[in-house]
């Protein structure tokens, strides 16, 4: 299968630069299957679309303030994007300007409170770094919480407008820190909407999938069989697995939730690291309905949508573009039912 099959024209003006308020007022394109046109609604209409016996599953990972703007010893600017800790006090990171920073280079914040030591280069443009703040090592995701207020929220590169409230790039149920990007479909949900759904008999459960490097990596090969997915850590709680087993329908909020649930089922393990690449022909095991944003052209996420609903994704995307839906992380959403 060729990545060219998943290309479409996305004008810059269709990319949402700021989040909508309130969260659940975002538009919702509701898929009615191959024999009916989609319907237009709002995220608040999930109250009508979901029903008793459904299980709504969210990814409760929290985004780290992982983008550090630093200075080289010469005074020039440098940037470090922390990806994930790897043990022994080191992190995988993206460093700019990477090729001009030799191992052993010490980068520091303007006030000197944060120091990063550049280590060896590894694959995919990444390198290892060690980081300290106020004399203490930042060596895991829990200690990295100290970077709040020092580091920046690592917004995707296509968002060029300043985000006044970094909390808008967190879901309302964000819990354990660790990700470098938000599970963006979850940004649409509010505590009030979730309470109404629970009152209707919809169970709400959680998984964790730490959103990592692949969020920033384009597909660089022509043939998808040659694309290598980096692994991401996931954890699916026992109560979530049991709820999904007996659910009338499993409704996943976002592609990261899909990866966690399907990885747990495919690998018969509730916890681990996954490089699961869901594409056409995949045998679905858990997810029946998907709430998701609109994704980048030629992305692995769009390949997953194709596996979920088939080639009609293109008609749905065309409708959304024609009707002025907002795309990507801060954009609108769609509700998809898996093809049988």
C-alpha positions in Angstrom: 0.0 0.0 0.0 1.4 3.4 -1.0 1.3 6.5 1.2 0.2 8.5 -1.8 -3.2 7.0 -1.4 -3.6 9.0 1.8 -2.9 12.4 0.4 -5.4 15.3 0.1 -5.2 19.0 -0.3 -5.2 20.8 3.1 -5.1 24.6 2.7 -3.4 26.4 5.6 -6.6 28.3 6.3 -8.3 25.0 7.2 -5.9 24.4 10.0 -7.3 25.5 13.4 -4.8 27.8 15.2 -6.7 28.3 18.4 -9.0 26.0 20.5 -12.7 26.7 20.4 -14.6 27.7 23.5 -16.3 26.0 25.2 -14.6 22.8 24.4 -17.7 20.8 23.5 -19.0 23.4 21.1 -16.7 22.1 18.4 -18.4 20.8 15.3 -19.0 17.1 14.9 -19.3 15.3 11.5 -21.4 12.2 12.2 -20.7 9.3 9.9 -23.9 7.4 9.0 -22.2 4.7 7.0 -21.7 4.1 3.3 -25.4 4.3 2.3 -26.2 7.7 3.9 -24.7 11.2 3.9 -23.0 12.3 7.1 -24.8 14.6 9.5 -23.5 17.9 11.0 -23.7 18.5 14.7 -21.7 19.5 17.8 -19.7 17.5 20.3 -22.5 18.1 22.7 -24.6 15.9 20.5 -22.7 12.9 21.8 -25.5 12.8 24.4 -27.8 11.8 21.6 -25.4 9.6 19.7 -24.2 7.4 22.7 -26.6 5.1 24.6 -26.8 3.1 27.7 -24.4 0.1 27.5 -21.8 2.0 25.6 -18.3 2.3 27.1 -16.5 5.6 26.4 -12.7 5.2 26.7 -10.3 8.1 27.0 -6.5 8.5 27.1 -5.6 10.3 30.3 -2.0 11.0 29.6 -0.8 14.4 30.5 1.5 16.6 28.3 4.8 17.7 29.7 6.2 21.2 29.4 8.9 19.4 27.4 10.1 22.1 25.0 13.1 23.9 26.6 14.5 27.1 25.0 18.1 27.2 26.0 21.4 28.9 25.2 24.7 27.4 23.9 28.0 28.2 25.6 28.5 30.8 22.8 25.2 32.5 23.6 23.4 31.2 20.5 19.9 29.8 20.8 19.2 26.1 21.1 16.1 24.0 21.7 15.5 20.7 23.4 12.3 18.7 23.1 12.3 15.9 25.7 10.6 12.8 24.4 10.9 10.2 27.2 13.2 9.0 30.0 15.3 6.0 29.2 16.9 5.4 32.6 20.2 6.3 34.2 19.1 9.9 34.3 19.0 10.3 30.6 16.2 11.2 28.1 15.6 10.7 24.4 15.3 14.2 22.9 15.2 16.2 19.7 17.9 18.9 19.9 18.2 21.9 17.6 20.6 22.7 16.0 21.5 19.1 16.5 24.3 18.6 14.1 26.2 21.6 15.5 26.0 20.4 19.1 28.8 17.9 19.9 28.3 15.4 22.7 29.2 17.0 26.0 27.9 20.4 25.1 26.1 22.1 28.0 23.0 24.1 27.3 21.4 26.3 29.9 18.3 28.5 30.4 18.6 32.3 30.5 18.6 32.3 34.3 20.9 29.3 34.6 18.3 27.2 36.5 18.1 24.5 33.9 21.1 22.7 32.4 21.1 20.1 29.6 24.1 18.0 28.7 24.0 16.7 25.1 24.9 13.1 24.7 25.3 10.6 21.9 23.1 10.6 18.8 20.7 7.8 18.2 18.3 6.9 15.4 15.6 9.1 13.9 17.3 12.4 14.5 17.2 11.9 18.2 19.9 12.1 20.8 20.4 11.3 24.5 20.5 14.2 27.0 20.7 14.6 30.8 18.9 17.4 32.5 19.2 19.1 35.8 17.2 21.9 37.5 18.3 23.7 40.6 21.0 21.1 41.3 18.5 18.1 41.0 18.3 15.6 38.2 15.2 15.5 36.1 15.3 11.8 35.4 11.6 10.7 35.1 8.2 12.0 34.2 7.3 12.8 37.7 10.3 15.0 38.4 9.7 16.6 35.0 6.6 18.2 36.4 9.1 20.7 37.8 9.5 22.0 34.3 6.0 23.5 34.3 6.4 27.2 34.1 10.0 26.8 32.8 9.5 24.7 29.6 6.9 25.3 27.0 4.0 23.1 25.9 5.2 21.4 22.7 2.5 22.4 20.3 2.7 20.8 16.8 4.7 22.8 14.3 1.6 23.7 12.2 0.2 25.8 15.1 1.9 29.1 14.9 -0.4 31.2 17.1 0.6 31.7 20.7 -1.5 29.7 23.1 -2.5 32.0 26.0 -3.6 29.2 28.3 -1.4 26.1 28.1 -4.2 24.2 30.0 -6.2 24.2 26.7 -3.7 21.7 25.3 -4.5 19.3 28.2 -7.7 17.2 28.5 -9.9 17.8 31.5 -9.1 14.2 32.7 -5.3 14.5 32.1 -3.5 12.6 34.9 -0.1 11.0 34.7 2.5 13.2 32.9 4.5 11.8 30.1 3.4 12.8 26.6 4.9 15.3 24.2 1.6 15.8 22.5 -2.0 15.8 23.6 -4.5 13.1 22.7 -6.4 15.8 20.9 -9.8 14.2 20.4 -10.1 14.3 24.2 -9.7 18.1 24.2 -13.4 18.4 23.1 -14.8 16.7 26.2 -15.8 18.6 29.4 -16.5 17.4 32.9 -20.2 18.4 32.4 -20.6 16.5 29.2 -19.0 13.4 30.8 -21.4 13.7 33.8 -24.4 13.8 31.5 -23.2 10.8 29.6 -22.7 8.8 32.8 -26.2 9.7 33.9 -27.5 8.3 30.7 -25.8 5.0 31.4 -22.6 5.4 29.4 -19.6 4.2 31.4 -16.4 6.2 31.1 -13.1 4.4 31.5 -9.4 5.3 31.0 -6.3 4.0 29.3 -2.9 5.5 29.0 -0.8 5.8 25.9 2.2 8.1 26.1 2.1 10.1 22.9 5.7 10.2 21.5 7.9 10.9 18.6 5.6 9.5 15.8 3.3 12.4 16.4 6.0 14.6 14.8 7.3 12.2 12.3 6.0 12.3 8.7 5.9 9.1 6.7 9.1 9.2 4.7 8.7 6.1 2.5 6.5 5.5 -0.5 5.5 2.0 0.5 3.8 1.7 4.0 5.4 -1.7 4.4 8.7 0.1 4.8 7.5 2.5 7.5 8.9 1.9 11.0 6.7 2.9 13.9 8.5 4.0 17.1 7.2 2.3 20.2 5.0 4.0 22.7 4.2 3.0 26.3 0.7 2.0 27.0 -1.4 0.7 30.0 -5.0 -0.5 30.0 -6.5 -1.1 33.4 -8.2 -4.3 34.3 -11.5 -2.6 34.9 -11.3 -1.0 31.5 -10.7 -4.3 29.8 -13.6 -5.9 31.6 -15.9 -3.0 30.8 -15.0 -3.3 27.1 -15.6 -7.0 27.1 -19.2 -6.6 28.2 -20.0 -3.3 26.5 -22.7 -2.9 23.9 -20.2 -0.7 22.0 -16.7 0.5 22.7 -16.3 4.1 21.8 -12.7 5.2 21.7 -11.8 8.9 22.1 -8.9 9.4 19.7 -6.5 7.3 17.8 -4.2 7.0 20.8 -6.9 5.3 22.8 -7.5 3.0 19.8 -3.8 2.0 19.8 -3.8 1.3 23.5 -7.0 -0.9 23.4 -6.1 -2.7 20.3 -2.5 -3.2 21.4 -3.7 -4.8 24.7 -5.9 -7.1 22.8 -3.5 -8.0 20.0 -0.6 -8.5 22.3 -2.6 -10.1 25.1 -0.9 -7.8 27.5 -2.5 -4.8 29.4 0.9 -3.0 29.7 3.9 -2.6 27.6 5.3 -0.8 24.6 3.6 -1.0 21.2 4.6 -0.4 17.6 1.2 -1.5 16.3 0.6 0.0 12.9 -3.1 -0.3 12.1 -3.7 -0.3 8.4 -6.1 -1.7 5.8 -6.8 -5.4 6.5 -6.3 -5.1 10.3 -8.7 -7.4 12.3 -10.4 -5.1 14.8 -10.8 -6.6 18.3 -12.1 -4.0 20.6 -13.2 -0.6 19.1 -16.6 -0.1 17.5 -17.0 3.7 17.4 -14.3 6.4 17.1 -14.4 10.0 18.1 -11.4 11.6 16.3 -10.1 14.9 14.9 -9.2 15.4 11.2 -5.6 14.3 10.5 -2.7 15.4 8.4 -2.4 14.2 4.8 -0.1 11.1 4.3 -0.1 10.3 8.1 -0.2 7.0 9.9 -3.3 8.3 11.7 -5.2 8.7 8.4 -4.1 5.2 7.5 -5.8 4.0 10.7 -9.0 5.9 9.7 -9.0 4.1 6.4 -8.7 0.8 8.2 -11.7 1.7 10.4 -14.2 3.1 7.8 -12.7 2.2 4.5 -12.1 4.4 1.5 -15.1 6.6 2.3 -12.8 8.6 4.6 -12.0 10.6 1.6 -15.7 11.5 1.0 -16.0 12.5 4.7 -12.9 14.7 4.5 -14.1 16.3 1.3 -17.4 17.1 3.0 -15.7 18.5 6.0 -13.4 20.8 3.9 -16.3 21.9 1.8 -18.3 22.8 4.9 -15.5 24.7 6.6 -14.7 22.3 9.4 -11.5 23.2 11.3 -8.7 20.6 11.0 -5.9 19.1 13.1 -5.2 19.4 16.8 -7.4 22.4 17.7 -9.9 21.6 15.1 -13.3 19.9 14.9 -14.2 16.2 15.3 -15.9 13.4 13.6 -17.8 10.4 14.9 -17.1 7.2 13.0 -18.7 3.8 13.1 -16.4 0.9 12.1 -17.2 -0.8 8.8 -18.4 -4.4 9.2 
